[in-house]
Amino acid sequence: MEKYKCKRIGRGHYEYRGYELICIYDYEPDHCDIWEAVDLNTNCADFHASTKRHLKYLIDKWLDKGIADE
């Protein structure tokens, strides 16, 4: 499996494989983050996850195998 780099754009804002990864909710006392991936071509939020790592995993799984069921 090929490793792809995640480019940091700003705080809580990244670009990865044609998607814009955004931390849309960050609540400090509970340390809860919600991440969403917005397709740069369609401007639709295709994936949501509780960690950036899991969001990248979903994108990789979708683009490499064509499925994202988790």
The first five atom37 places (N, CA, C, CB, O) and aatype in JSON, in Angstrom:
{
  "aatype": [12, 6, 11, 18, 11, 4, 11, 1, 9, 7, 1, 7, 8, 18, 6, 18, 1, 7, 18, 6, 10, 9, 4, 9, 18, 3, 18, 6, 14, 3, 8, 4, 3, 9, 17, 6, 0, 19, 3, 10, 2, 16, 2, 4, 0, 3, 13, 8, 0, 15, 16, 11, 1, 8, 10, 11, 18, 10, 9, 3, 11, 17, 10, 3, 11, 7, 9, 0, 3, 6],
  "atom_mask": [
    [1, 1, 1, 1, 1],
    [1, 1, 1, 1, 1],
    [1, 1, 1, 1, 1],
    [1, 1, 1, 1, 1],
    [1, 1, 1, 1, 1],
    [1, 1, 1, 1, 1],
    [1, 1, 1, 1, 1],
    [1, 1, 1, 1, 1],
    [1, 1, 1, 1, 1],
    [1, 1, 1, 0, 1],
    [1, 1, 1, 1, 1],
    [1, 1, 1, 0, 1],
    [1, 1, 1, 1, 1],
    [1, 1, 1, 1, 1],
    [1, 1, 1, 1, 1],
    [1, 1, 1, 1, 1],
    [1, 1, 1, 1, 1],
    [1, 1, 1, 0, 1],
    [1, 1, 1, 1, 1],
    [1, 1, 1, 1, 1],
    [1, 1, 1, 1, 1],
    [1, 1, 1, 1, 1],
    [1, 1, 1, 1, 1],
    [1, 1, 1, 1, 1],
    [1, 1, 1, 1, 1],
    [1, 1, 1, 1, 1],
    [1, 1, 1, 1, 1],
    [1, 1, 1, 1, 1],
    [1, 1, 1, 1, 1],
    [1, 1, 1, 1, 1],
    [1, 1, 1, 1, 1],
    [1, 1, 1, 1, 1],
    [1, 1, 1, 1, 1],
    [1, 1, 1, 1, 1],
    [1, 1, 1, 1, 1],
    [1, 1, 1, 1, 1],
    [1, 1, 1, 1, 1],
    [1, 1, 1, 1, 1],
    [1, 1, 1, 1, 1],
    [1, 1, 1, 1, 1],
    [1, 1, 1, 1, 1],
    [1, 1, 1, 1, 1],
    [1, 1, 1, 1, 1],
    [1, 1, 1, 1, 1],
    [1, 1, 1, 1, 1],
    [1, 1, 1, 1, 1],
    [1, 1, 1, 1, 1],
    [1, 1, 1, 1, 1],
    [1, 1, 1, 1, 1],
    [1, 1, 1, 1, 1],
    [1, 1, 1, 1, 1],
    [1, 1, 1, 1, 1],
    [1, 1, 1, 1, 1],
    [1, 1, 1, 1, 1],
    [1, 1, 1, 1, 1],
    [1, 1, 1, 1, 1],
    [1, 1, 1, 1, 1],
    [1, 1, 1, 1, 1],
    [1, 1, 1, 1, 1],
    [1, 1, 1, 1, 1],
    [1, 1, 1, 1, 1],
    [1, 1, 1, 1, 1],
    [1, 1, 1, 1, 1],
    [1, 1, 1, 1, 1],
    [1, 1, 1, 1, 1],
    [1, 1, 1, 0, 1],
    [1, 1, 1, 1, 1],
    [1, 1, 1, 1, 1],
    [1, 1, 1, 1, 1],
    [1, 1, 1, 1, 1]
  ],
  "atom_positions": [
    [[0.84, -1.18, 0.0], [0.0, 0.0, 0.0], [0.89, 1.24, 0.0], [-0.96, 0.0, 1.22], [1.83, 1.34, 0.78]],
    [[0.57, 2.17, -0.87], [1.35, 3.38, -1.01], [0.99, 4.39, 0.08], [1.14, 4.0, -2.4], [-0.18, 4.55, 0.43]],
    [[2.02, 5.06, 0.6], [1.8, 6.09, 1.62], [1.57, 7.43, 0.93], [3.0, 6.17, 2.6], [2.33, 7.82, 0.04]],
    [[0.55, 8.12, 1.33], [0.24, 9.44, 0.81], [0.46, 10.47, 1.9], [-1.21, 9.51, 0.28], [0.25, 10.19, 3.08]],
    [[0.88, 11.65, 1.51], [1.15, 12.72, 2.47], [-0.07, 13.6, 2.64], [2.36, 13.55, 2.02], [-0.81, 13.86, 1.69]],
    [[-0.26, 14.06, 3.86], [-1.34, 14.97, 4.21], [-0.73, 16.37, 4.34], [-2.07, 14.52, 5.55], [0.16, 16.58, 5.17]],
    [[-1.19, 17.3, 3.54], [-0.64, 18.66, 3.54], [-1.45, 19.55, 4.47], [-0.63, 19.25, 2.11], [-2.67, 19.67, 4.33]],
    [[-0.77, 20.18, 5.41], [-1.44, 21.07, 6.36], [-1.68, 22.44, 5.7], [-0.6, 21.23, 7.66], [-0.76, 23.05, 5.15]],
    [[-2.92, 22.9, 5.77], [-3.29, 24.2, 5.23], [-3.39, 25.22, 6.35], [-4.64, 24.11, 4.47], [-2.98, 26.37, 6.2]],
    [[-3.92, 24.79, 7.48], [-4.06, 25.66, 8.65], [-4.4, 24.81, 9.85], [0.0, 0.0, 0.0], [-4.35, 23.58, 9.79]],
    [[-4.75, 25.46, 10.96], [-5.1, 24.72, 12.17], [-6.39, 23.94, 11.96], [-5.24, 25.68, 13.38], [-7.44, 24.53, 11.7]],
    [[-6.31, 22.61, 12.06], [-7.48, 21.76, 11.87], [-7.96, 21.71, 10.44], [0.0, 0.0, 0.0], [-9.14, 21.45, 10.19]],
    [[-7.06, 21.96, 9.5], [-7.44, 22.07, 8.09], [-6.32, 21.45, 7.25], [-7.7, 23.57, 7.69], [-5.19, 21.94, 7.26]],
    [[-6.62, 20.37, 6.51], [-5.61, 19.64, 5.74], [-6.14, 19.31, 4.35], [-5.2, 18.36, 6.48], [-7.34, 19.39, 4.09]],
    [[-5.22, 18.94, 3.47], [-5.58, 18.46, 2.14], [-4.96, 17.08, 1.96], [-5.11, 19.45, 1.03], [-3.78, 16.88, 2.24]],
    [[-5.78, 16.12, 1.47], [-5.33, 14.74, 1.35], [-6.04, 14.06, 0.19], [-5.56, 13.97, 2.66], [-7.26, 13.88, 0.23]],
    [[-5.3, 13.68, -0.83], [-5.79, 12.9, -1.97], [-7.07, 13.48, -2.6], [-6.05, 11.48, -1.53], [-8.0, 12.73, -2.9]],
    [[-7.11, 14.77, -2.81], [-8.27, 15.38, -3.45], [-9.4, 15.71, -2.51], [0.0, 0.0, 0.0], [-10.49, 16.09, -2.95]],
    [[-9.17, 15.57, -1.22], [-10.17, 15.9, -0.2], [-9.61, 16.97, 0.74], [-10.58, 14.63, 0.6], [-8.4, 17.03, 0.98]],
    [[-10.48, 17.78, 1.24], [-10.13, 18.76, 2.25], [-10.61, 18.23, 3.59], [-10.76, 20.17, 1.93], [-11.8, 18.01, 3.79]],
    [[-9.68, 18.01, 4.51], [-10.0, 17.47, 5.83], [-10.14, 18.64, 6.8], [-8.91, 16.45, 6.32], [-9.23, 19.46, 6.93]],
    [[-11.28, 18.7, 7.47], [-11.57, 19.82, 8.35], [-12.04, 19.3, 9.71], [-12.64, 20.76, 7.72], [-12.91, 18.42, 9.78]],
    [[-11.45, 19.84, 10.76], [-11.93, 19.55, 12.12], [-13.11, 20.49, 12.37], [-10.79, 19.73, 13.21], [-12.91, 21.68, 12.62]],
    [[-14.34, 19.94, 12.3], [-15.51, 20.8, 12.38], [-16.01, 20.99, 13.8], [-16.62, 20.23, 11.53], [-16.85, 21.86, 14.05]],
    [[-15.52, 20.2, 14.74], [-15.96, 20.33, 16.12], [-14.81, 19.95, 17.03], [-17.21, 19.44, 16.41], [-14.27, 18.85, 16.92]],
    [[-14.43, 20.83, 17.91], [-13.34, 20.58, 18.85], [-13.76, 21.1, 20.21], [-12.0, 21.24, 18.37], [-13.75, 22.31, 20.45]],
    [[-14.12, 20.19, 21.1], [-14.57, 20.58, 22.43], [-13.48, 20.21, 23.42], [-15.93, 19.88, 22.8], [-13.26, 19.03, 23.71]],
    [[-12.81, 21.2, 23.95], [-11.6, 21.01, 24.75], [-11.79, 20.16, 26.01], [-11.07, 22.33, 25.13], [-10.98, 19.26, 26.23]],
    [[-12.8, 20.39, 26.86], [-12.86, 19.58, 28.08], [-13.03, 18.08, 27.82], [-14.01, 20.05, 28.93], [-12.47, 17.26, 28.56]],
    [[-13.77, 17.71, 26.79], [-13.97, 16.29, 26.5], [-12.97, 15.75, 25.49], [-15.36, 16.07, 25.99], [-12.91, 14.53, 25.28]],
    [[-12.21, 16.61, 24.86], [-11.26, 16.22, 23.82], [-11.96, 15.45, 22.7], [-10.13, 15.38, 24.41], [-11.44, 14.44, 22.23]],
    [[-13.12, 15.92, 22.3], [-13.87, 15.31, 21.21], [-13.65, 16.1, 19.93], [-15.38, 15.24, 21.55], [-13.84, 17.32, 19.9]],
    [[-13.25, 15.42, 18.89], [-13.09, 16.04, 17.58], [-13.98, 15.31, 16.6], [-11.61, 16.01, 17.11], [-14.14, 14.09, 16.67]],
    [[-14.56, 16.05, 15.69], [-15.29, 15.47, 14.57], [-14.63, 16.0, 13.31], [-16.84, 15.82, 14.63], [-14.49, 17.21, 13.14]],
    [[-14.23, 15.09, 12.44], [-13.55, 15.44, 11.21], [-14.45, 15.11, 10.03], [-12.21, 14.7, 11.08], [-15.17, 14.11, 10.05]],
    [[-14.41, 15.97, 9.01], [-15.14, 15.67, 7.78], [-14.2, 15.86, 6.59], [-16.39, 16.58, 7.65], [-13.28, 16.67, 6.62]],
    [[-14.46, 15.08, 5.55], [-13.69, 15.16, 4.31], [-14.59, 15.7, 3.22], [-13.11, 13.77, 3.92], [-15.62, 15.11, 2.9]],
    [[-14.18, 16.82, 2.64], [-14.94, 17.47, 1.58], [-14.21, 17.23, 0.26], [-15.13, 19.0, 1.86], [-13.03, 17.57, 0.13]],
    [[-14.91, 16.65, -0.7], [-14.35, 16.42, -2.03], [-14.12, 17.77, -2.7], [-15.28, 15.51, -2.9], [-15.05, 18.57, -2.79]],
    [[-12.9, 18.02, -3.18], [-12.58, 19.32, -3.78], [-13.25, 19.5, -5.13], [-11.08, 19.47, -3.93], [-13.45, 20.64, -5.56]],
    [[-13.61, 18.42, -5.81], [-14.26, 18.53, -7.12], [-15.76, 18.8, -7.0], [-14.04, 17.26, -7.91], [-16.31, 19.6, -7.75]],
    [[-16.42, 18.14, -6.06], [-17.88, 18.25, -5.94], [-18.33, 19.14, -4.8], [-18.47, 16.89, -5.76], [-19.49, 19.53, -4.73]],
    [[-17.4, 19.47, -3.89], [-17.7, 20.28, -2.71], [-18.75, 19.62, -1.8], [-18.19, 21.65, -3.13], [-19.54, 20.3, -1.15]],
    [[-18.74, 18.3, -1.76], [-19.65, 17.53, -0.89], [-18.85, 16.88, 0.23], [-20.42, 16.44, -1.71], [-17.74, 16.4, 0.01]],
    [[-19.42, 16.86, 1.42], [-18.78, 16.19, 2.55], [-19.1, 14.7, 2.45], [-19.27, 16.79, 3.92], [-20.22, 14.28, 2.75]],
    [[-18.12, 13.91, 2.04], [-18.33, 12.5, 1.78], [-18.09, 11.61, 2.99], [-17.45, 12.06, 0.66], [-18.73, 10.57, 3.13]],
    [[-17.19, 11.98, 3.87], [-16.82, 11.13, 5.0], [-16.79, 11.94, 6.29], [-15.46, 10.47, 4.76], [-16.49, 13.13, 6.29]],
    [[-17.11, 11.26, 7.4], [-17.01, 11.84, 8.74], [-16.38, 10.8, 9.66], [-18.41, 12.3, 9.28], [-16.67, 9.61, 9.53]],
    [[-15.53, 11.25, 10.58], [-14.88, 10.33, 11.51], [-14.5, 11.09, 12.78], [-13.62, 9.67, 10.86], [-14.53, 12.32, 12.81]],
    [[-14.15, 10.34, 13.82], [-13.78, 10.96, 15.08], [-12.29, 11.27, 15.17], [-14.18, 10.07, 16.23], [-11.87, 12.01, 16.06]],
    [[-11.48, 10.71, 14.27], [-10.06, 11.03, 14.23], [-9.63, 11.27, 12.79], [-9.22, 9.89, 14.87], [-10.24, 10.77, 11.85]],
    [[-8.57, 12.03, 12.64], [-8.04, 12.3, 11.3], [-7.48, 11.02, 10.69], [-6.94, 13.41, 11.36], [-7.61, 10.79, 9.49]],
    [[-6.87, 10.19, 11.51], [-6.31, 8.92, 11.03], [-7.41, 8.03, 10.45], [-5.57, 8.19, 12.17], [-7.23, 7.42, 9.39]],
    [[-8.54, 7.94, 11.14], [-9.64, 7.11, 10.64], [-10.24, 7.69, 9.36], [-10.72, 6.96, 11.72], [-10.64, 6.95, 8.46]],
    [[-10.3, 9.01, 9.29], [-10.8, 9.67, 8.08], [-9.89, 9.38, 6.89], [-10.91, 11.19, 8.31], [-10.38, 9.12, 5.79]],
    [[-8.58, 9.43, 7.1], [-7.64, 9.11, 6.03], [-7.78, 7.64, 5.62], [-6.19, 9.39, 6.48], [-7.68, 7.31, 4.44]],
    [[-8.02, 6.77, 6.59], [-8.24, 5.36, 6.3], [-9.46, 5.16, 5.42], [-8.39, 4.56, 7.6], [-9.42, 4.39, 4.46]],
    [[-10.56, 5.85, 5.73], [-11.78, 5.75, 4.92], [-11.56, 6.24, 3.5], [-12.91, 6.53, 5.58], [-12.04, 5.62, 2.54]],
    [[-10.84, 7.34, 3.35], [-10.55, 7.87, 2.02], [-9.69, 6.89, 1.23], [-9.84, 9.24, 2.13], [-9.96, 6.62, 0.06]],
    [[-8.65, 6.35, 1.87], [-7.79, 5.38, 1.2], [-8.57, 4.14, 0.77], [-6.63, 4.97, 2.12], [-8.4, 3.64, -0.34]],
    [[-9.41, 3.66, 1.66], [-10.2, 2.48, 1.36], [-11.15, 2.74, 0.19], [-10.97, 2.03, 2.59], [-11.33, 1.88, -0.67]],
    [[-11.77, 3.92, 0.18], [-12.7, 4.29, -0.88], [-11.98, 4.42, -2.23], [-13.41, 5.6, -0.53], [-12.43, 3.88, -3.23]],
    [[-10.86, 5.13, -2.23], [-10.15, 5.38, -3.48], [-9.4, 4.15, -3.99], [-9.19, 6.53, -3.3], [-9.31, 3.94, -5.2]],
    [[-8.85, 3.34, -3.09], [-8.06, 2.18, -3.51], [-8.91, 0.97, -3.84], [-7.1, 1.82, -2.44], [-8.59, 0.22, -4.77]],
    [[-9.98, 0.75, -3.11], [-10.8, -0.44, -3.31], [-12.22, -0.13, -3.77], [-10.87, -1.23, -2.03], [-12.94, -1.03, -4.21]],
    [[-12.62, 1.12, -3.69], [-13.95, 1.5, -4.13], [-15.04, 1.27, -3.12], [0.0, 0.0, 0.0], [-16.22, 1.35, -3.46]],
    [[-14.68, 0.98, -1.86], [-15.69, 0.78, -0.82], [-15.28, 1.5, 0.45], [-15.89, -0.72, -0.54], [-14.09, 1.59, 0.77]],
    [[-16.25, 2.02, 1.18], [-15.99, 2.64, 2.48], [-17.17, 2.3, 3.37], [-15.78, 4.2, 2.37], [-18.14, 3.07, 3.45]],
    [[-17.1, 1.17, 4.02], [-18.25, 0.7, 4.79], [-18.07, 0.84, 6.28], [-18.53, -0.72, 4.47], [-18.92, 0.37, 7.04]],
    [[-17.0, 1.45, 6.75], [-16.78, 1.57, 8.19], [-16.95, 2.98, 8.64], [-15.42, 1.08, 8.58], [-16.81, 3.27, 9.83]]
  ]
}
